[in-house]
Amino acid sequence: MAFKIPFYDVEALERKSEEFLAKMGALRSIPLPIEEIIEFEMGISVIPVPGLSKLHQLHGFLSADMSRIYVDKEDMDHRLSRFRFTLAHELGHLVLHEDFYAQLKFSNSDEWKRVVNELSPRDNSFLEFHANTFAGMILVPRRELQERWTAAMDMAWDAGFTGKDSVAQDYMISHVAKQFLVSTEVVLRRLQALKLIEN
C-alpha cells in the first residue's frame, strides 16, 4: 500500500486528545460517556457482532466509510471496560487516520484483516500505537487522573499504607480504574506515562 501512516509522538497525541475532549464540552465527564459521544454526538452507529473476537481475533473495527464501529457482542454485553476501550480505540482511528481510511475499500472483518496484513510493520505499529494511546488519553485524561490518583494516595496514606506498598498500589489502581470504567492496565499505563508511578 502506497499510503504511509504519519507518526504522532506522545505530545501530539496528548494535544489531539485534549482538543477532542474540549469539543465535547459538558460531556467531558468521568466516566467519559464514550458510547453516547460516538452514537449521538458523532452520528456513528455501534454494531455488535457475535463472535467477532473469537472467530476473527478482533475486538472491533471502523468501517471504511467511517460511519460504523463494529464491536464484539460479548464485550458489549459482558466486558464493559473492554467494550469502552474498543470504542475509544476505533474513535482514535477516526480522529487520527481519516485520510488513510478515506483510501480504503473493505466491507467486513476478513477484508479489514487483509488491509492490515498488507500494511508494513511500521505503518501497522503506528496505527495501533496511535489508537491505543489516544483511547487511554480520552478515557483517562491527565488532569482527572492526577486528581483521582492524589485522592487515592491520600486515602491509602490515611489507612497506613504508602505508595511504595505494592498491595496498596494495586488496590489504588483498581479503585481509580472503577471510577473511569476502564481496566487496571489502562490506568497503570497512564500512570506510568505521566510518571505518577515508576515503570
C-alpha positions in Angstrom: 0.0 0.0 0.0 1.5 3.3 -1.1 -0.1 5.4 1.7 2.2 5.9 4.8 0.7 6.5 8.2 2.0 9.8 9.7 3.7 9.4 13.0 2.3 11.3 16.0 4.5 11.4 19.1 3.0 11.3 22.6 2.9 15.1 22.9 1.0 15.4 19.6 -1.4 12.6 20.7 -2.0 14.5 24.0 -2.9 17.6 22.1 -5.2 15.7 19.8 -6.9 14.0 22.8 -7.3 17.3 24.7 -8.7 19.0 21.5 -11.2 16.2 21.2 -12.3 16.4 24.8 -12.6 20.2 24.6 -15.0 19.8 21.8 -17.2 17.6 24.0 -17.7 20.4 26.4 -20.1 19.3 29.1 -19.8 15.7 28.0 -16.2 15.7 29.3 -17.1 13.8 32.5 -15.8 10.8 34.4 -16.5 8.2 33.3 -16.5 9.6 29.7 -19.8 8.6 28.0 -17.9 7.2 25.0 -20.8 5.3 23.5 -23.2 8.3 23.7 -20.5 10.6 22.2 -19.9 8.2 19.3 -23.6 7.5 18.6 -25.3 10.8 19.4 -22.7 13.5 19.0 -20.8 12.0 16.1 -23.6 10.0 14.4 -21.6 6.8 14.2 -23.5 3.5 14.6 -22.2 1.0 17.0 -22.9 -2.5 15.7 -22.4 -5.6 17.9 -21.2 -8.7 16.0 -21.5 -12.1 17.7 -18.2 -14.0 17.8 -16.1 -11.1 16.4 -13.2 -11.7 18.9 -13.4 -15.5 19.0 -13.8 -16.0 15.2 -11.8 -13.1 13.8 -9.4 -12.1 16.6 -10.8 -8.6 16.5 -12.5 -6.6 19.3 -13.7 -4.1 16.9 -13.1 -2.2 13.6 -14.2 1.0 12.0 -16.0 0.8 8.6 -14.2 2.1 5.5 -16.7 5.0 5.3 -16.2 5.7 9.0 -20.0 5.6 9.7 -20.0 2.4 11.8 -17.9 0.8 14.5 -18.3 -3.0 14.7 -17.7 -4.4 18.2 -17.6 -7.9 19.7 -21.1 -8.6 21.2 -19.7 -10.5 24.2 -17.5 -7.5 25.0 -20.5 -5.1 24.7 -22.7 -7.4 26.9 -20.3 -8.7 29.5 -16.9 -6.8 29.4 -17.7 -3.1 29.8 -14.2 -1.9 30.2 -13.0 -3.8 27.1 -16.0 -2.5 25.1 -15.4 1.1 26.1 -11.7 0.8 25.2 -12.6 -0.7 21.8 -14.9 2.3 21.1 -12.2 4.8 22.1 -9.6 2.9 20.1 -11.7 3.0 16.9 -12.6 6.6 17.6 -8.8 7.2 17.7 -8.5 5.8 14.2 -11.3 8.2 13.0 -9.7 11.3 14.6 -6.1 10.5 13.7 -6.3 8.4 10.5 -9.2 9.8 8.5 -7.1 10.4 5.4 -5.9 6.8 5.5 -9.4 5.3 5.9 -10.7 7.5 3.0 -8.5 5.5 0.7 -9.6 2.0 1.8 -12.1 -0.4 0.4 -13.4 -3.1 2.7 -16.8 -4.2 3.9 -16.3 -6.9 6.5 -13.8 -8.1 9.2 -12.0 -10.5 6.8 -11.4 -7.7 4.3 -10.2 -5.4 7.1 -7.7 -8.0 8.3 -6.5 -8.2 4.7 -5.9 -4.5 4.7 -4.0 -4.7 7.9 -1.9 -7.6 6.6 -0.9 -5.5 3.6 0.4 -2.7 5.8 4.1 -2.5 6.5 5.0 -3.5 10.1 5.9 0.2 10.6 2.6 1.5 9.5 0.6 -1.1 11.4 2.6 -0.4 14.5 1.9 3.4 14.2 -1.8 2.8 13.6 -2.2 0.7 16.8 0.1 2.8 18.9 -1.8 6.0 17.9 -5.2 4.5 18.5 -4.3 2.8 21.8 -2.6 5.9 23.2 -5.4 8.2 22.1 -8.0 5.8 23.7 -6.2 5.8 27.0 -5.9 9.6 26.9 -9.5 10.4 26.3 -10.9 7.7 28.7 -8.3 8.6 31.4 -7.4 12.3 30.9 -4.3 13.7 32.6 -6.0 16.2 34.9 -8.7 13.9 36.1 -6.3 11.1 36.6 -3.9 13.3 38.6 -6.8 14.4 40.9 -8.1 10.9 41.5 -4.7 9.4 42.0 -3.8 12.0 44.6 -7.1 11.3 46.3 -6.4 7.5 46.3 -2.9 8.1 47.7 -4.3 10.2 50.5 -6.8 7.5 51.2 -4.0 4.9 51.3 -1.8 7.1 53.5 -4.7 7.7 55.9 -5.1 3.9 56.1 -1.4 3.5 57.0 -0.1 2.5 53.6 2.4 4.2 51.3 2.6 4.5 47.6 5.5 2.1 47.6 3.5 -0.7 49.0 2.7 -3.0 46.0 -0.6 -4.4 47.5 -1.8 -0.9 48.3 -0.8 0.4 44.9 -2.7 -2.4 43.2 -5.8 -1.6 45.2 -5.4 2.1 44.4 -5.1 1.4 40.7 -8.2 -0.8 40.8 -10.1 1.9 42.8 -9.2 4.5 40.2 -10.0 2.2 37.2 -13.5 1.7 38.5 -14.1 5.5 38.5 -13.1 5.7 34.8 -14.7 2.4 33.9 -11.5 1.1 32.3 -9.2 -1.8 33.0 -6.5 -1.6 35.6 -4.0 -2.0 32.7 -5.2 1.2 31.1 -4.8 3.2 34.4 -1.4 1.6 35.0 -0.1 2.6 31.6 -1.5 6.2 32.0 0.1 6.5 35.5 3.4 5.2 34.1 3.2 7.5 31.0 2.6 10.5 33.3 5.4 9.4 35.7 3.0 9.2 38.6 4.3 5.8 39.4 7.5 4.0 38.4 7.6 1.6 35.4 
